[in-house]
Amino acid sequence: MKLIKEKHPLVMRWTHWVNFPILTIMIWSGLLIYWANDVYKITIFGHTFVRFFPDWFYNWLSIPHRLSEGMAFHFLFMWFFTLNGVFYVLYTLISGEWRELIPNRHSFKEAWLVVLHDLHIRKTAPPQKKYNAAQRIAYTAIIVMGAGSVFTGLAIYKPVQFYWATWLCGGYHLARILHFALTIGYLLFFVIHVVQVVLAGWNNFRSVVSGFEIVEKPDPEEITVLNETPPVSLN
Amino acid sequence: MEIKDQKTTTPDELINKKIKRRNFISFATFLGLGAAAAGGWEALYHSPEETSGITAGARKPLRKALNKTELFFRRFFSNDHHVKIYPKSMAAKEVRTNGDIGIDDTGFNPADWKLEIVKPGGDLLKIGIDEIKALPKTEIVYSFKCVEGWDQIQYWGGLKFADLVDHYGLQRLAQKDYVGMETPNGEYYIGLDRESALHPQTILAYEMNAKPVPLENGAPLRLIIPVKYGIKNLKRIGKISFSDRRPRDYWAEQGYDYYSGL
């Protein structure tokens, strides 16, 4: 027999989905800004491995020569990005959801087992509540990263007014690199996140839109021998 | 198992119904809000451009946001917030130049140059470079920041703008909300809020790395205003004026933030 199991409260779903277009706009307008001085590359022993980004990439997205537009969008949507993040954090604190999200002292060991399980190296994953250990670490890290983006952003945006933020970031130059690195981090998170959602399946995806999951519960009148299968979904 | 009456609904059917209903409502809302967001983005992205004036080149709602954001962050601005100072040894030997708008006149002779200050009634106060050099010098080594994203530690020397105001008795004029500056040919022009112009680290520089400022860096006199992006650091100042309304500003006319403060 099917059962409706409530999973994600409305505020969690709302802040999650609102974040998606906002972050897209922030990354896009950030690229418009970054193009004006795109100096970052990864060079080891004189060999450049990665140059962010090649010309065809900029041209494909028609990024060049749009600095003022990028700044205008960035400095508008930074408010929404910050407010949405603050709202989410306040909600998790007040509702007690943070208990499901913050990694505990077992999480770092367990997360490794989850990864092995996901890679089909290990058969069983450690028992979990709403989120598994790897999710706890990832979902907490992404919030820390979001706060980091706001903080490093302030350090670049107002290095005189918020000189202490710039100082804590190790200077203007490093703050800009950190701000950029965090963006790359979001993109990596996004790729893994989407792959995991696809693997976890429809039931899991639906819960982030409608809030509930459907679990199969054996009907005690029909079945005498309990044959409970563990929940399949990990995400 | 008994055969149930066709009309009574089983708990399974009830639940399926409920699932269907909740799915429909939530996904319809999701798609509806998604479409609204896409529509809102379209409206913003294609919103009318501001009518050109002191500011131009940006979409109206974005300019409004820039101006509101300026007001918000100006509350944090204070003359107590000084720009970080570096030792002279850290100053760049090769000072980066970025653009020559307003200073590309051929045959410009720094010797013929005089700083012009517009007095009430339109009279011009003309000041030669030697008079400026005779006044107390202020030096600063700080990190110059370009709106493009690069920064460089630079060493400048010159007359503090606040000292110029004091020396020439312009205190009453300088109580106006804005200061406007432009190149002698009028091709590059900037507007500054009073607090930033009178900031103790704002100087009219005639020295770079303890030598006269080179032509491409704005000889004979340029603005060094460390609390602003480089776009406000006007090279080769020709004329200075005071006003209660925002003076015209080259980059603010091209979609950039008027304030451009750091």
HADDOCK unambig.tbl for C-alpha pairs under 7 A between the chains (distance, minus, plus):
assign (segid A and resid 1 and name CA) (segid B and resid 12 and name CA) 6.30 0.50 0.50
assign (segid A and resid 2 and name CA) (segid B and resid 12 and name CA) 6.68 0.50 0.50
assign (segid A and resid 2 and name CA) (segid B and resid 15 and name CA) 6.95 0.50 0.50
assign (segid A and resid 36 and name CA) (segid B and resid 148 and name CA) 5.11 0.50 0.50
assign (segid A and resid 37 and name CA) (segid B and resid 148 and name CA) 5.67 0.50 0.50
assign (segid A and resid 37 and name CA) (segid B and resid 149 and name CA) 5.88 0.50 0.50
assign (segid A and resid 37 and name CA) (segid B and resid 150 and name CA) 6.74 0.50 0.50
assign (segid A and resid 68 and name CA) (segid B and resid 255 and name CA) 5.54 0.50 0.50
assign (segid A and resid 68 and name CA) (segid B and resid 256 and name CA) 5.11 0.50 0.50
assign (segid A and resid 69 and name CA) (segid B and resid 255 and name CA) 6.88 0.50 0.50
assign (segid A and resid 72 and name CA) (segid B and resid 62 and name CA) 5.88 0.50 0.50
assign (segid A and resid 72 and name CA) (segid B and resid 66 and name CA) 6.64 0.50 0.50
assign (segid A and resid 73 and name CA) (segid B and resid 62 and name CA) 6.83 0.50 0.50
assign (segid A and resid 76 and name CA) (segid B and resid 62 and name CA) 6.96 0.50 0.50
assign (segid A and resid 76 and name CA) (segid B and resid 65 and name CA) 5.93 0.50 0.50
assign (segid A and resid 157 and name CA) (segid B and resid 262 and name CA) 6.35 0.50 0.50
assign (segid A and resid 158 and name CA) (segid B and resid 262 and name CA) 4.27 0.50 0.50
assign (segid A and resid 159 and name CA) (segid B and resid 262 and name CA) 5.61 0.50 0.50
assign (segid A and resid 160 and name CA) (segid B and resid 81 and name CA) 6.31 0.50 0.50
assign (segid A and resid 160 and name CA) (segid B and resid 82 and name CA) 6.73 0.50 0.50
assign (segid A and resid 160 and name CA) (segid B and resid 83 and name CA) 5.71 0.50 0.50
assign (segid A and resid 160 and name CA) (segid B and resid 227 and name CA) 6.54 0.50 0.50
assign (segid A and resid 160 and name CA) (segid B and resid 262 and name CA) 5.37 0.50 0.50
assign (segid A and resid 161 and name CA) (segid B and resid 76 and name CA) 6.18 0.50 0.50
assign (segid A and resid 161 and name CA) (segid B and resid 77 and name CA) 5.88 0.50 0.50
assign (segid A and resid 161 and name CA) (segid B and resid 81 and name CA) 6.28 0.50 0.50
assign (segid A and resid 161 and name CA) (segid B and resid 262 and name CA) 6.68 0.50 0.50
assign (segid A and resid 209 and name CA) (segid B and resid 26 and name CA) 6.49 0.50 0.50
assign (segid A and resid 209 and name CA) (segid B and resid 27 and name CA) 6.73 0.50 0.50
assign (segid A and resid 209 and name CA) (segid B and resid 30 and name CA) 6.96 0.50 0.50
assign (segid A and resid 210 and name CA) (segid B and resid 23 and name CA) 6.24 0.50 0.50
assign (segid A and resid 210 and name CA) (segid B and resid 26 and name CA) 5.00 0.50 0.50
assign (segid A and resid 210 and name CA) (segid B and resid 27 and name CA) 6.88 0.50 0.50
